Amino acid sequence: MSVRRPLPLVELFRATPAKSSLLTLAPLALAFGQLCNSYVNGVSPAVSIGFAVVMVGFAVVAMGHHAAEYRIRRLEAEHGLDV
């Protein structure tokens, strides 16, 4: 019986730094920017908080997909199944 070991984020950032940064830092920066923008311009906080929640959710789902993709590629490389 195999035990699933979660892939550390550090390993993903070392293997694919550009893609990992785009999938985590860019949505978080957009969320923070939108929160600051709504504060400065007096927009309803409900809109900006909703946007921030969606962007954080996107970052979490995208990194999960990226980790699964990396895990599959690593597994294929270990068993010589380069496609």
C-alpha atoms as a printed R data frame, in Angstrom:
   type eleno elety resid chain resno       x      y       z
1  ATOM     1    CA   MET     A     1   0.000  0.000   0.000
2  ATOM     2    CA   SER     A     2   1.481  3.298  -1.038
3  ATOM     3    CA   VAL     A     3   1.465  6.331   1.180
4  ATOM     4    CA   ARG     A     4   0.855  9.698  -0.480
5  ATOM     5    CA   ARG     A     5   3.451 12.207   0.538
6  ATOM     6    CA   PRO     A     6   2.491 15.803  -0.190
7  ATOM     7    CA   LEU     A     7   4.874 17.593  -2.506
8  ATOM     8    CA   PRO     A     8   6.521 20.511  -0.721
9  ATOM     9    CA   LEU     A     9   6.140 23.896  -2.366
10 ATOM    10    CA   VAL     A    10   9.884 24.434  -2.141
11 ATOM    11    CA   GLU     A    11  10.482 21.462  -4.432
12 ATOM    12    CA   LEU     A    12   8.039 22.859  -6.987
13 ATOM    13    CA   PHE     A    13   9.697 26.274  -6.883
14 ATOM    14    CA   ARG     A    14  13.124 24.694  -7.409
15 ATOM    15    CA   ALA     A    15  11.963 22.556 -10.327
16 ATOM    16    CA   THR     A    16   9.843 25.147 -12.147
17 ATOM    17    CA   PRO     A    17  10.402 28.590 -10.644
18 ATOM    18    CA   ALA     A    18   8.701 30.663 -13.362
19 ATOM    19    CA   LYS     A    19   5.501 28.634 -13.570
20 ATOM    20    CA   SER     A    20   5.245 28.261  -9.800
21 ATOM    21    CA   SER     A    21   5.700 31.995  -9.305
22 ATOM    22    CA   LEU     A    22   3.077 32.823 -11.904
23 ATOM    23    CA   LEU     A    23   0.595 30.431 -10.334
24 ATOM    24    CA   THR     A    24   1.080 31.615  -6.747
25 ATOM    25    CA   LEU     A    25   2.519 35.094  -6.577
26 ATOM    26    CA   ALA     A    26   0.626 36.688  -9.478
27 ATOM    27    CA   PRO     A    27  -2.902 35.881  -8.185
28 ATOM    28    CA   LEU     A    28  -1.921 36.919  -4.661
29 ATOM    29    CA   ALA     A    29  -0.468 40.189  -5.959
30 ATOM    30    CA   LEU     A    30  -3.644 40.830  -7.958
31 ATOM    31    CA   ALA     A    31  -5.781 40.170  -4.887
32 ATOM    32    CA   PHE     A    32  -3.686 42.515  -2.750
33 ATOM    33    CA   GLY     A    33  -3.690 45.156  -5.483
34 ATOM    34    CA   GLN     A    34  -7.461 44.985  -5.793
35 ATOM    35    CA   LEU     A    35  -7.884 45.330  -2.017
36 ATOM    36    CA   CYS     A    36  -5.633 48.409  -2.006
37 ATOM    37    CA   ASN     A    37  -7.385 49.834  -5.066
38 ATOM    38    CA   SER     A    38 -10.814 49.493  -3.512
39 ATOM    39    CA   TYR     A    39  -9.592 51.126  -0.304
40 ATOM    40    CA   VAL     A    40  -8.036 54.069  -2.144
41 ATOM    41    CA   ASN     A    41 -10.989 54.608  -4.490
42 ATOM    42    CA   GLY     A    42 -13.735 53.950  -1.957
43 ATOM    43    CA   VAL     A    43 -15.237 50.933  -3.717
44 ATOM    44    CA   SER     A    44 -17.368 48.549  -1.682
45 ATOM    45    CA   PRO     A    45 -15.143 46.124   0.251
46 ATOM    46    CA   ALA     A    46 -17.499 43.241  -0.590
47 ATOM    47    CA   VAL     A    47 -16.460 43.391  -4.242
48 ATOM    48    CA   SER     A    48 -12.738 43.464  -3.563
49 ATOM    49    CA   ILE     A    49 -12.897 40.821  -0.821
50 ATOM    50    CA   GLY     A    50 -14.882 38.547  -3.132
51 ATOM    51    CA   PHE     A    51 -12.291 39.045  -5.846
52 ATOM    52    CA   ALA     A    52  -9.464 38.345  -3.402
53 ATOM    53    CA   VAL     A    53 -11.129 35.133  -2.211
54 ATOM    54    CA   VAL     A    54 -11.565 33.948  -5.799
55 ATOM    55    CA   MET     A    55  -7.933 34.733  -6.641
56 ATOM    56    CA   VAL     A    56  -6.622 32.896  -3.570
57 ATOM    57    CA   GLY     A    57  -8.850 29.945  -4.454
58 ATOM    58    CA   PHE     A    58  -7.484 29.999  -7.992
59 ATOM    59    CA   ALA     A    59  -3.911 29.989  -6.690
60 ATOM    60    CA   VAL     A    60  -4.630 26.986  -4.454
61 ATOM    61    CA   VAL     A    61  -6.320 24.967  -7.215
62 ATOM    62    CA   ALA     A    62  -3.709 25.906  -9.818
63 ATOM    63    CA   MET     A    63  -0.834 24.894  -7.549
64 ATOM    64    CA   GLY     A    64  -2.558 21.596  -6.797
65 ATOM    65    CA   HIS     A    65  -2.839 20.932 -10.513
66 ATOM    66    CA   HIS     A    66   0.769 21.991 -11.061
67 ATOM    67    CA   ALA     A    67   1.955 19.674  -8.272
68 ATOM    68    CA   ALA     A    68   0.045 16.756  -9.788
69 ATOM    69    CA   GLU     A    69   1.496 17.505 -13.228
70 ATOM    70    CA   TYR     A    70   5.020 17.661 -11.796
71 ATOM    71    CA   ARG     A    71   4.484 14.415  -9.873
72 ATOM    72    CA   ILE     A    72   3.343 12.620 -13.044
73 ATOM    73    CA   ARG     A    73   6.301 13.915 -15.077
74 ATOM    74    CA   ARG     A    74   8.722 12.861 -12.363
75 ATOM    75    CA   LEU     A    75   7.119  9.410 -12.170
76 ATOM    76    CA   GLU     A    76   7.303  8.991 -15.946
77 ATOM    77    CA   ALA     A    77  10.977 10.030 -15.929
78 ATOM    78    CA   GLU     A    78  11.786  7.501 -13.191
79 ATOM    79    CA   HIS     A    79  10.234  4.656 -15.181
80 ATOM    80    CA   GLY     A    80  11.517  5.738 -18.590
81 ATOM    81    CA   LEU     A    81   8.107  6.583 -20.014
82 ATOM    82    CA   ASP     A    82   9.037  9.870 -21.690
83 ATOM    83    CA   VAL     A    83   6.160 10.776 -23.927
